[in-house]
Amino acid sequence: LEREVRELRQANEILKKASAYFAQAELDRPFRK
C-alpha cells in the first residue's frame, strides 16, 4: 500500500508538470484561426 501511494503521488506530479507545460505552450503559440 505504501509503495502504491508513493507511485500515485509521483504520477500526479508528472501529470501536473505535463499539464503546466502544455498550458504554457498553448499560451506561447500565436493563435491562427
Secondary structure as GFF3:
##gff-version 3
##sequence-region A 1 33
A	DSSP	alpha_helix	2	28	.	.	.	ID=ss1
###
